[in-house]
Amino acid sequence: GIQVEQSPPDLILQEGANSTLRCNFSDSVNNLQWFHQNPWGQLINLFYIPSGTKQNGRLSATTVATERYSLLYISSSQTTDSGVYFCAVVKNNNNDMRFGAGTRLTVKP
Amino acid sequence: DGGITQSPKYLFRKEGQNVTLSCEQNLNHDAMYWYRQDPGQGLRLIYYSQIVNDFQKGDIAEGYSVSREKKESFPLTVTSAQKNPTAFYLCASSLGGDTQYFGPGTRLTVL
């Protein structure tokens, strides 16, 4: 099946810093999503981005489908950005979503 | 409010017991999913259903069963055959193959 690799596994930032999270996938995909999992376990949708670039406030994402990677940018990080960020992909429109292992982000005040 | 609800939030089970986790959505989504998350890991797909009365196994279906009798509901039963059921269980729904939206999860602990 399709492999999803996220890097780095852990990231510690000072409040106000910028960061880039990466997601590599092993095959072509029809769907790619970025999620933020808060400390209570809730998964929050950040972006649905099988290709192209999107921005939402301090967050933006870019997926280069032909090169099989996606990047999530967090600018001016805040302590509330802490948590685990997951990339997940779907191949062939079969609704079988595969998750990466996540990047654990800690933003210190 | 529209959304996905899961109950209970916490569930404790004795070894050898079956338990059923509830998932309900009022988003009018066709597809629903169950995932399992172990500590420090990503989510793994247990089962998914694209329409009523139909469902498919995911990667880790052994020891689990589901039903989809109504569009709004997709309950998951963790059977006694599941060797290591302690985990965080997340339900999701989507309109076709579009964005998946997740419920708040159920933490299951086997005593």
Interface residues (C-beta under 8 A of the other chain):
Chain A: G1 V4 N30 N31 Q33 F35 W40 G41 Q42 L43 N45 Y48 F86 A88 V90 N93 N94 N95 D96 M97 R98 F99 G100 A101 G102
Chain B: A31 Y33 Y35 Q37 Q41 G42 L43 R44 L45 Y48 Q50 G58 D59 F88 L90 A92 S94 G97 D98 T99 Q100 Y101 F102 P104 G105 R107
